[in-house]
Amino acid sequence: MGPRLRNRSYRAELGVTEAGSPIVRIVPENPGAPSAHHRQVAAFIYELAAEMERRSQEIGATWAISPEAWNARLILELGSRTEVGAADAFLQSILGDFDLA
């Protein structure tokens, strides 16, 4: 199943937590646009998180998806360091499908 929401109003910035888990920060392309309103960003984050959950289940991933709408980010909380490669590939795939890469 592909993403239900495709939006070029945002871009993704990648980072990592102190524990080494990937972070996806969602940044509005045009800060003055209606899509930059915090509620619109939150809606996009939850839609992205929902798709990440669906795909994680399909591949049997054990990581947790933690959306932080107030912080405009999602954290892919890894269960172990052995998941880093799979998590990176997973993120590249989903961010590409959402046109955020």
CNS distance restraints for C-alpha pairs under 8 A (distance, minus, plus):
assign (resid   2 and name CA) (resid  97 and name CA) 7.51 0.50 0.50
assign (resid   3 and name CA) (resid  48 and name CA) 7.88 0.50 0.50
assign (resid   3 and name CA) (resid  51 and name CA) 6.40 0.50 0.50
assign (resid   3 and name CA) (resid  97 and name CA) 6.95 0.50 0.50
assign (resid   3 and name CA) (resid  98 and name CA) 6.67 0.50 0.50
assign (resid   4 and name CA) (resid  47 and name CA) 7.84 0.50 0.50
assign (resid   5 and name CA) (resid  44 and name CA) 7.83 0.50 0.50
assign (resid   5 and name CA) (resid  47 and name CA) 7.11 0.50 0.50
assign (resid   5 and name CA) (resid  48 and name CA) 7.99 0.50 0.50
assign (resid   5 and name CA) (resid  98 and name CA) 7.34 0.50 0.50
assign (resid   6 and name CA) (resid  97 and name CA) 7.90 0.50 0.50
assign (resid   6 and name CA) (resid  98 and name CA) 5.22 0.50 0.50
assign (resid   6 and name CA) (resid  99 and name CA) 6.84 0.50 0.50
assign (resid   7 and name CA) (resid  98 and name CA) 6.79 0.50 0.50
assign (resid   7 and name CA) (resid  99 and name CA) 6.95 0.50 0.50
assign (resid   8 and name CA) (resid  29 and name CA) 7.77 0.50 0.50
assign (resid   8 and name CA) (resid  99 and name CA) 6.50 0.50 0.50
assign (resid   8 and name CA) (resid 100 and name CA) 7.20 0.50 0.50
assign (resid   9 and name CA) (resid  28 and name CA) 5.84 0.50 0.50
assign (resid   9 and name CA) (resid  29 and name CA) 5.42 0.50 0.50
assign (resid   9 and name CA) (resid  30 and name CA) 7.05 0.50 0.50
assign (resid   9 and name CA) (resid  35 and name CA) 6.63 0.50 0.50
assign (resid   9 and name CA) (resid  36 and name CA) 7.94 0.50 0.50
assign (resid  10 and name CA) (resid  26 and name CA) 6.32 0.50 0.50
assign (resid  10 and name CA) (resid  27 and name CA) 5.38 0.50 0.50
assign (resid  10 and name CA) (resid  28 and name CA) 4.35 0.50 0.50
assign (resid  10 and name CA) (resid  29 and name CA) 5.08 0.50 0.50
assign (resid  10 and name CA) (resid 100 and name CA) 6.85 0.50 0.50
assign (resid  11 and name CA) (resid  26 and name CA) 5.88 0.50 0.50
assign (resid  11 and name CA) (resid  27 and name CA) 5.31 0.50 0.50
assign (resid  11 and name CA) (resid  28 and name CA) 6.44 0.50 0.50
assign (resid  11 and name CA) (resid  29 and name CA) 6.44 0.50 0.50
assign (resid  11 and name CA) (resid 100 and name CA) 4.89 0.50 0.50
assign (resid  11 and name CA) (resid 101 and name CA) 7.21 0.50 0.50
assign (resid  12 and name CA) (resid  24 and name CA) 6.09 0.50 0.50
assign (resid  12 and name CA) (resid  25 and name CA) 5.55 0.50 0.50
assign (resid  12 and name CA) (resid  26 and name CA) 4.89 0.50 0.50
assign (resid  12 and name CA) (resid  27 and name CA) 6.17 0.50 0.50
assign (resid  12 and name CA) (resid  95 and name CA) 7.62 0.50 0.50
assign (resid  12 and name CA) (resid 100 and name CA) 5.45 0.50 0.50
assign (resid  12 and name CA) (resid 101 and name CA) 6.62 0.50 0.50
assign (resid  13 and name CA) (resid  24 and name CA) 5.79 0.50 0.50
assign (resid  13 and name CA) (resid  25 and name CA) 5.06 0.50 0.50
assign (resid  13 and name CA) (resid  26 and name CA) 6.58 0.50 0.50
assign (resid  13 and name CA) (resid  27 and name CA) 7.31 0.50 0.50
assign (resid  14 and name CA) (resid  22 and name CA) 7.06 0.50 0.50
assign (resid  14 and name CA) (resid  23 and name CA) 5.63 0.50 0.50
assign (resid  14 and name CA) (resid  24 and name CA) 4.85 0.50 0.50
assign (resid  14 and name CA) (resid  25 and name CA) 6.30 0.50 0.50
assign (resid  15 and name CA) (resid  22 and name CA) 5.85 0.50 0.50
assign (resid  15 and name CA) (resid  23 and name CA) 4.89 0.50 0.50
assign (resid  15 and name CA) (resid  24 and name CA) 6.55 0.50 0.50
assign (resid  15 and name CA) (resid  25 and name CA) 7.82 0.50 0.50
assign (resid  16 and name CA) (resid  20 and name CA) 5.36 0.50 0.50
assign (resid  16 and name CA) (resid  21 and name CA) 5.26 0.50 0.50
assign (resid  16 and name CA) (resid  22 and name CA) 4.42 0.50 0.50
assign (resid  16 and name CA) (resid  23 and name CA) 5.15 0.50 0.50
assign (resid  17 and name CA) (resid  21 and name CA) 5.21 0.50 0.50
assign (resid  17 and name CA) (resid  22 and name CA) 6.45 0.50 0.50
assign (resid  17 and name CA) (resid  23 and name CA) 6.69 0.50 0.50
assign (resid  20 and name CA) (resid  81 and name CA) 7.93 0.50 0.50
assign (resid  21 and name CA) (resid  75 and name CA) 6.89 0.50 0.50
assign (resid  21 and name CA) (resid  76 and name CA) 5.92 0.50 0.50
assign (resid  21 and name CA) (resid  77 and name CA) 5.29 0.50 0.50
assign (resid  21 and name CA) (resid  78 and name CA) 5.65 0.50 0.50
assign (resid  21 and name CA) (resid  84 and name CA) 7.86 0.50 0.50
assign (resid  22 and name CA) (resid  75 and name CA) 5.93 0.50 0.50
assign (resid  22 and name CA) (resid  76 and name CA) 5.40 0.50 0.50
assign (resid  22 and name CA) (resid  77 and name CA) 7.14 0.50 0.50
assign (resid  22 and name CA) (resid  87 and name CA) 7.77 0.50 0.50
assign (resid  22 and name CA) (resid  88 and name CA) 7.87 0.50 0.50
assign (resid  23 and name CA) (resid  73 and name CA) 6.79 0.50 0.50
assign (resid  23 and name CA) (resid  74 and name CA) 5.78 0.50 0.50
assign (resid  23 and name CA) (resid  75 and name CA) 4.55 0.50 0.50
assign (resid  23 and name CA) (resid  76 and name CA) 6.38 0.50 0.50
assign (resid  24 and name CA) (resid  73 and name CA) 5.42 0.50 0.50
assign (resid  24 and name CA) (resid  74 and name CA) 5.18 0.50 0.50
assign (resid  24 and name CA) (resid  75 and name CA) 6.38 0.50 0.50
assign (resid  25 and name CA) (resid  72 and name CA) 5.81 0.50 0.50
assign (resid  25 and name CA) (resid  73 and name CA) 4.15 0.50 0.50
assign (resid  25 and name CA) (resid  74 and name CA) 6.50 0.50 0.50
assign (resid  26 and name CA) (resid  41 and name CA) 7.52 0.50 0.50
assign (resid  26 and name CA) (resid  45 and name CA) 7.40 0.50 0.50
assign (resid  26 and name CA) (resid  72 and name CA) 5.52 0.50 0.50
assign (resid  26 and name CA) (resid  73 and name CA) 5.76 0.50 0.50
assign (resid  27 and name CA) (resid  72 and name CA) 7.41 0.50 0.50
assign (resid  28 and name CA) (resid  35 and name CA) 7.22 0.50 0.50
assign (resid  28 and name CA) (resid  36 and name CA) 5.32 0.50 0.50
assign (resid  28 and name CA) (resid  41 and name CA) 7.66 0.50 0.50
assign (resid  29 and name CA) (resid  36 and name CA) 7.96 0.50 0.50
assign (resid  30 and name CA) (resid  36 and name CA) 6.82 0.50 0.50
assign (resid  31 and name CA) (resid  36 and name CA) 5.34 0.50 0.50
assign (resid  32 and name CA) (resid  36 and name CA) 6.51 0.50 0.50
assign (resid  33 and name CA) (resid  37 and name CA) 7.53 0.50 0.50
assign (resid  34 and name CA) (resid  40 and name CA) 7.67 0.50 0.50
assign (resid  35 and name CA) (resid  40 and name CA) 5.40 0.50 0.50
assign (resid  35 and name CA) (resid  41 and name CA) 6.69 0.50 0.50
assign (resid  36 and name CA) (resid  40 and name CA) 6.44 0.50 0.50
assign (resid  36 and name CA) (resid  41 and name CA) 6.13 0.50 0.50
assign (resid  37 and name CA) (resid  41 and name CA) 6.32 0.50 0.50
assign (resid  38 and name CA) (resid  42 and name CA) 6.04 0.50 0.50
assign (resid  38 and name CA) (resid  70 and name CA) 7.79 0.50 0.50
assign (resid  39 and name CA) (resid  43 and name CA) 6.16 0.50 0.50
assign (resid  40 and name CA) (resid  44 and name CA) 6.28 0.50 0.50
assign (resid  41 and name CA) (resid  45 and name CA) 6.17 0.50 0.50
assign (resid  41 and name CA) (resid  69 and name CA) 7.40 0.50 0.50
assign (resid  41 and name CA) (resid  72 and name CA) 6.83 0.50 0.50
assign (resid  42 and name CA) (resid  46 and name CA) 6.20 0.50 0.50
assign (resid  42 and name CA) (resid  69 and name CA) 4.79 0.50 0.50
assign (resid  42 and name CA) (resid  70 and name CA) 7.32 0.50 0.50
assign (resid  42 and name CA) (resid  72 and name CA) 6.84 0.50 0.50
assign (resid  43 and name CA) (resid  47 and name CA) 6.23 0.50 0.50
assign (resid  44 and name CA) (resid  48 and name CA) 6.13 0.50 0.50
assign (resid  45 and name CA) (resid  49 and name CA) 6.02 0.50 0.50
assign (resid  45 and name CA) (resid  67 and name CA) 6.78 0.50 0.50
assign (resid  45 and name CA) (resid  69 and name CA) 6.42 0.50 0.50
assign (resid  45 and name CA) (resid  72 and name CA) 7.15 0.50 0.50
assign (resid  45 and name CA) (resid  73 and name CA) 7.12 0.50 0.50
assign (resid  45 and name CA) (resid  74 and name CA) 7.27 0.50 0.50
assign (resid  46 and name CA) (resid  50 and name CA) 6.03 0.50 0.50
assign (resid  46 and name CA) (resid  67 and name CA) 6.78 0.50 0.50
assign (resid  46 and name CA) (resid  69 and name CA) 7.55 0.50 0.50
assign (resid  47 and name CA) (resid  51 and name CA) 6.37 0.50 0.50
assign (resid  48 and name CA) (resid  52 and name CA) 6.18 0.50 0.50
assign (resid  49 and name CA) (resid  53 and name CA) 6.14 0.50 0.50
assign (resid  49 and name CA) (resid  65 and name CA) 6.67 0.50 0.50
assign (resid  49 and name CA) (resid  66 and name CA) 7.69 0.50 0.50
assign (resid  49 and name CA) (resid  67 and name CA) 6.37 0.50 0.50
assign (resid  49 and name CA) (resid  74 and name CA) 7.25 0.50 0.50
assign (resid  50 and name CA) (resid  54 and name CA) 6.32 0.50 0.50
assign (resid  51 and name CA) (resid  55 and name CA) 6.20 0.50 0.50
assign (resid  52 and name CA) (resid  56 and name CA) 5.93 0.50 0.50
assign (resid  52 and name CA) (resid  65 and name CA) 7.25 0.50 0.50
assign (resid  52 and name CA) (resid  94 and name CA) 7.35 0.50 0.50
assign (resid  53 and name CA) (resid  57 and name CA) 6.22 0.50 0.50
assign (resid  53 and name CA) (resid  65 and name CA) 6.70 0.50 0.50
assign (resid  54 and name CA) (resid  58 and name CA) 6.40 0.50 0.50
assign (resid  55 and name CA) (resid  59 and name CA) 6.44 0.50 0.50
assign (resid  56 and name CA) (resid  60 and name CA) 6.03 0.50 0.50
assign (resid  56 and name CA) (resid  61 and name CA) 5.09 0.50 0.50
assign (resid  56 and name CA) (resid  62 and name CA) 7.76 0.50 0.50
assign (resid  56 and name CA) (resid  63 and name CA) 7.91 0.50 0.50
assign (resid  57 and name CA) (resid  61 and name CA) 6.21 0.50 0.50
assign (resid  62 and name CA) (resid  78 and name CA) 7.57 0.50 0.50
assign (resid  62 and name CA) (resid  79 and name CA) 6.62 0.50 0.50
assign (resid  63 and name CA) (resid  76 and name CA) 6.54 0.50 0.50
assign (resid  63 and name CA) (resid  77 and name CA) 5.48 0.50 0.50
assign (resid  63 and name CA) (resid  78 and name CA) 4.74 0.50 0.50
assign (resid  63 and name CA) (resid  79 and name CA) 5.56 0.50 0.50
assign (resid  64 and name CA) (resid  76 and name CA) 5.83 0.50 0.50
assign (resid  64 and name CA) (resid  77 and name CA) 4.99 0.50 0.50
assign (resid  64 and name CA) (resid  78 and name CA) 6.74 0.50 0.50
assign (resid  64 and name CA) (resid  79 and name CA) 7.97 0.50 0.50
assign (resid  65 and name CA) (resid  74 and name CA) 6.94 0.50 0.50
assign (resid  65 and name CA) (resid  75 and name CA) 5.98 0.50 0.50
assign (resid  65 and name CA) (resid  76 and name CA) 4.89 0.50 0.50
assign (resid  65 and name CA) (resid  77 and name CA) 6.28 0.50 0.50
assign (resid  66 and name CA) (resid  74 and name CA) 5.52 0.50 0.50
assign (resid  66 and name CA) (resid  75 and name CA) 5.01 0.50 0.50
assign (resid  66 and name CA) (resid  76 and name CA) 6.35 0.50 0.50
assign (resid  66 and name CA) (resid  77 and name CA) 7.10 0.50 0.50
assign (resid  67 and name CA) (resid  73 and name CA) 6.18 0.50 0.50
assign (resid  67 and name CA) (resid  74 and name CA) 4.25 0.50 0.50
assign (resid  67 and name CA) (resid  75 and name CA) 6.34 0.50 0.50
assign (resid  68 and name CA) (resid  72 and name CA) 6.07 0.50 0.50
assign (resid  68 and name CA) (resid  73 and name CA) 5.28 0.50 0.50
assign (resid  68 and name CA) (resid  74 and name CA) 5.71 0.50 0.50
assign (resid  68 and name CA) (resid  75 and name CA) 7.77 0.50 0.50
assign (resid  69 and name CA) (resid  73 and name CA) 6.26 0.50 0.50
assign (resid  69 and name CA) (resid  74 and name CA) 7.84 0.50 0.50
assign (resid  76 and name CA) (resid  87 and name CA) 7.74 0.50 0.50
assign (resid  78 and name CA) (resid  83 and name CA) 6.44 0.50 0.50
assign (resid  78 and name CA) (resid  84 and name CA) 7.48 0.50 0.50
assign (resid  79 and name CA) (resid  83 and name CA) 7.27 0.50 0.50
assign (resid  80 and name CA) (resid  84 and name CA) 7.87 0.50 0.50
assign (resid  83 and name CA) (resid  87 and name CA) 5.91 0.50 0.50
assign (resid  84 and name CA) (resid  88 and name CA) 6.14 0.50 0.50
assign (resid  85 and name CA) (resid  89 and name CA) 6.34 0.50 0.50
assign (resid  86 and name CA) (resid  90 and name CA) 6.02 0.50 0.50
assign (resid  87 and name CA) (resid  91 and name CA) 6.10 0.50 0.50
assign (resid  88 and name CA) (resid  92 and name CA) 6.22 0.50 0.50
assign (resid  89 and name CA) (resid  93 and name CA) 6.21 0.50 0.50
assign (resid  90 and name CA) (resid  94 and name CA) 6.31 0.50 0.50
assign (resid  91 and name CA) (resid  95 and name CA) 5.82 0.50 0.50
assign (resid  92 and name CA) (resid  96 and name CA) 5.95 0.50 0.50
assign (resid  92 and name CA) (resid 101 and name CA) 6.94 0.50 0.50
assign (resid  93 and name CA) (resid  97 and name CA) 6.25 0.50 0.50
assign (resid  94 and name CA) (resid  98 and name CA) 6.19 0.50 0.50
assign (resid  95 and name CA) (resid  99 and name CA) 6.04 0.50 0.50
assign (resid  95 and name CA) (resid 100 and name CA) 4.90 0.50 0.50
assign (resid  95 and name CA) (resid 101 and name CA) 5.14 0.50 0.50
assign (resid  96 and name CA) (resid 100 and name CA) 5.82 0.50 0.50
assign (resid  96 and name CA) (resid 101 and name CA) 5.01 0.50 0.50
